């Protein structure tokens, strides 16, 4: 009997979340596109280490080849790690948003804003080439679109407000 009551009480929650507004669906799609873009950037970092080293050597002609190689490796490893962390976190948060978790909307917003600030510093970096700058602009548009879709349309706000009422 208790099991039947617990099942029937979870049915309205699942039914409410099946009626996800298109704004939330598009926000999650933007997050997934951001994830794919991060994976592409990781691939570019790993395959263009030599070009990164050449740019560093041009900017610092007095550095020894060992210093250039070490700095280039640290950029590739550090940047790839940061992109991987943001990728994993964004995938998990996208699933939580689809489940209607109000806290996930706030956390993903903070994560995307932090990533946006990091992207601005990378954008003006002397190491960033045209490709990296184009990727940063596309990434910024995806992040801002996701944030806007999660917070501003009334159906999005209602979706998360409904999740709060159902959880109570």
Phi, psi and omega in degrees: 000316179296321181297320179296320178295320180292325178292318181290332179285336179274343181300316179297326180296314181292323178295321180294322182281343176287340178266052181289130180294152180301331179297321179290318178301316181290325176298316178294321177298320177296321178296319179293321176297321176298320178297313179300318178298319177298319178295322176296317179298319177300315177300318179295319178299315183291331182265349183242029178301323179295320178292323176297316179297320180295320178295319178296319180296321178294322181283337184225071185296340181277352181285146177284160177303326178294319178295317180297314180297318180295317180292319178297318178297319180294324177293314181296311182293313181296313181294318178298319179297315179298316179297321179294319178296313179297324179297308181298316181296318181292320178298312181298315180294326177298319177295321180292325177294317177301330179277359176083020181285115182299318182298329181294326178297317178292314182295316180296326177297314179296319179297316181293322177294320176298316178296325178295317178297316177300318180298327178295318178295321178292323182301321183268001180293142178293342180280333182292122176269186181299319180299313180297322179292320177295316178299319179296321179293314178299316179298317179297319178296319178296317180295313181294323177296316178300312180300313180299317181292330180282333188249326193266318181294141181301319179300327178293313179298319180294322179300314180284329175293322178295322178298323180293316180296321181290329180285335182287000000 
